[in-house]
Amino acid sequence: MALLAEAGKVKPQHDAGALDPGTVGGQMGMFIGASILSIVEIIEFFCLLMTKGSQKVANSKRRKLDESTDHIDETENTSKM
């Protein structure tokens, strides 16, 4: 807090109890902006989590299917001999 000295008196430049609309508006803008960004990042995280998770499930199912068909192919090849 800045102080002014006039004719031997020292008084604060701003009253600590007064609410400056510019300061309050600036703080509200920062808070609301940060809140919106946080919400968007959380939504993005869950979207990525769901897409990556579904890809892992699909890949594991595909691997299991490939393994089961490989086993069938091997038994067919041995029976033909």
Phi and psi in degrees as a GROMACS rama.xvg file:
@    title "Ramachandran Plot"
@    xaxis  label "Phi"
@    yaxis  label "Psi"
@TYPE xy
-80.5301  148.601  ALA-2
-118.012  145.132  LEU-3
-111.485  137.691  LEU-4
-114.466  113.484  ALA-5
-127.379  122.454  GLU-6
47.1902  45.2117  ALA-7
83.7694  -4.42371  GLY-8
-99.7051  140.186  LYS-9
-116.666  121.012  VAL-10
-135.426  150.444  LYS-11
-67.606  145.639  PRO-12
-70.935  -35.5258  GLN-13
-122  144.668  HIS-14
-79.842  126.583  ASP-15
-66.5261  -26.9096  ALA-16
-84.2741  -16.629  GLY-17
-78.8129  139.317  ALA-18
-98.6167  114.971  LEU-19
-80.8251  121.814  ASP-20
-57.3632  -35.1024  PRO-21
-65.8057  -39.2299  GLY-22
-69.8827  -44.8351  THR-23
-63.9557  -42.9829  VAL-24
-64.2622  -39.2465  GLY-25
-65.1936  -42.2729  GLY-26
-66.8252  -40.0152  GLN-27
-63.912  -41.0427  MET-28
-62.064  -41.9228  GLY-29
-64.9737  -43.3154  MET-30
-65.477  -46.4412  PHE-31
-66.3001  -41.2714  ILE-32
-62.2813  -42.8165  GLY-33
-66.3679  -37.0216  ALA-34
-65.7487  -44.0947  SER-35
-64.6311  -42.4709  ILE-36
-63.3102  -40.1862  LEU-37
-63.1561  -43.3475  SER-38
-63.4907  -43.0712  ILE-39
-63.7786  -40.5759  VAL-40
-66.6776  -37.0363  GLU-41
-66.2619  -42.5972  ILE-42
-62.8454  -42.8564  ILE-43
-61.5682  -41.5096  GLU-44
-60.2719  -46.694  PHE-45
-68.4604  -34.6601  PHE-46
-64.0408  -44.6871  CYS-47
-64.6099  -39.2858  LEU-48
-62.8428  -42.611  LEU-49
-68.0797  -41.7702  MET-50
-69.6637  -41.9866  THR-51
-67.5728  -38.7017  LYS-52
-64.6913  -42.0335  GLY-53
-68.0247  -33.5625  SER-54
-66.4935  -39.5036  GLN-55
-65.1274  -41.421  LYS-56
-64.4313  -44.2921  VAL-57
-63.4331  -41.3285  ALA-58
-65.6609  -40.0054  ASN-59
-67.8322  -38.589  SER-60
-65.2367  -40.1566  LYS-61
-63.7604  -41.4084  ARG-62
-63.4724  -43.4061  ARG-63
-62.9713  -41.6332  LYS-64
-64.1525  -42.5974  LEU-65
-63.1541  -40.8877  ASP-66
-65.3662  -39.776  GLU-67
-70.216  -37.8068  SER-68
-72.3664  -31.763  THR-69
-63.3351  -40.0795  ASP-70
-64.4178  -40.954  HIS-71
-64.9568  -42.3521  ILE-72
-62.5198  -38.8802  ASP-73
-66.6858  -41.1348  GLU-74
-67.9141  -35.6804  THR-75
-66.0555  -40.7481  GLU-76
-66.8412  -38.7583  ASN-77
-74.0327  -30.8302  THR-78
-75.4358  -26.0942  SER-79
-72.7779  -22.7141  LYS-80
